[in-house]
Amino acid sequence: MPTRYTRPSLDFLKTESTVLAASKHLHAIRPIASGYLQSHFGFFLFFDVTETSQPLSILQLRSEPRMSRPNKSQFSRIFTEAQEEQFLRNGFVKLERAFPKKVAEEACAILWRESGYDPGKPVTWTHPVVRIGDCAQPPFREAANTPALRAAFDQLVGAGRWIPRESLGGFPIRFPHPDDPGDTGWHVDASFPPEHQAGSYFDWRINIESKGRALLMLFLFSDVTELDAPTRIRVGSHLRVARLLASKGPEGMSFVQVADALEGTTGDLPESTATGPIGTVYLCHPFLAHAAQRHRGNTPRFMAQPPLYQRDRFNLARSDEDYSLVERAIRLGLYGH
Ligand SMILES: O=C(O)CCC(=O)C(=O)O
């Protein structure tokens, strides 16, 4: 089995009673969108239940006391018009120096400890991927809340329309290793549980309003070159995924249904990769198709891929037309403008 997991153990999570208990308290559970368990797609997936998991409502109360929403002129713009256009058409924009290198190094020291591997002894790197559970220690919170990122969230999602992150979710750490990691299938991260039964994250859903998710984010905690297992991205796939979801209504499609449809709908699109120096963040449209790949270099790749949560649902028919860029991208997919 090539993938190694740190807490919590998969066996515990797979029991039916856990799933039932989980479905009653879904708001207290964060799925690790990167951990999919399915041989058919080559995905591994599990729910991440941690001591630090908080119901969203508590997060809201704690981090965002009710305040009036800033208007557009109150936030600074970090992306140029060309970058905005890139986000709309390609589905992602790259932000270098989004968080400090020092913070990344502090975070990686924690991640190495959690992995149980020795950074100085490649012989201890016995699996191609090690998945660490939700990380909420200070360096992770700091990385998620820099002024640059807050400005980016404002510009892409809209001031007052997103919820600050208290953690960075899980880390799939990828190591140079001869084995295939077994989790490199193309997919779109699902964002909300099904109404009646959540057997696993494969049943989680994605709908045209991207219920529950404002962005997919890729945080690079190590320098990532083409050799270091950068995440693959299908450029512009978010537009086609929007069209795929359009006729499915509020219920949307499951993770598996979307993954099944991706080859036919987006397989011909050009690929890009999420490379860059430590501290880079890729801000991605929530419908962007992406996939892991094998590590071909020498230095382990540390990356987090948390969602940014919405404060309110997206609105694709605003009477004042005050659409965020994420909403505009969905409309671009649906209506071509
Ligand atoms: O590790 C990666 O490059 C991406 C992994 C991923 O997208 C996922 O597990 O959802």
The ligand as an SDF file (V2000), in Angstrom:
LIG
                    3D

 10  9  0  0  0  0  0  0  0  0999 V2000
   -1.0820   16.1670   -4.2160 O   0  0  0  0  0  0  0  0  0  0  0  0
   -1.4820   16.7830   -5.1990 C   0  0  0  0  0  0  0  0  0  0  0  0
   -0.7420   17.2780   -6.0410 O   0  0  0  0  0  0  0  0  0  0  0  0
   -2.9350   17.0020   -5.4110 C   0  0  0  0  0  0  0  0  0  0  0  0
   -3.7430   16.0710   -4.6130 C   0  0  0  0  0  0  0  0  0  0  0  0
   -5.1940   16.3370   -4.8250 C   0  0  0  0  0  0  0  0  0  0  0  0
   -5.6360   17.0850   -5.6330 O   0  0  0  0  0  0  0  0  0  0  0  0
   -6.1310   15.6900   -3.9790 C   0  0  0  0  0  0  0  0  0  0  0  0
   -5.7380   14.7360   -3.2870 O   0  0  0  0  0  0  0  0  0  0  0  0
   -7.3000   16.1410   -3.9880 O   0  0  0  0  0  0  0  0  0  0  0  0
  1  2  2  0
  2  3  1  0
  2  4  1  0
  4  5  1  0
  5  6  1  0
  6  7  2  0
  6  8  1  0
  8  9  2  0
  8 10  1  0
M  END
$$$$
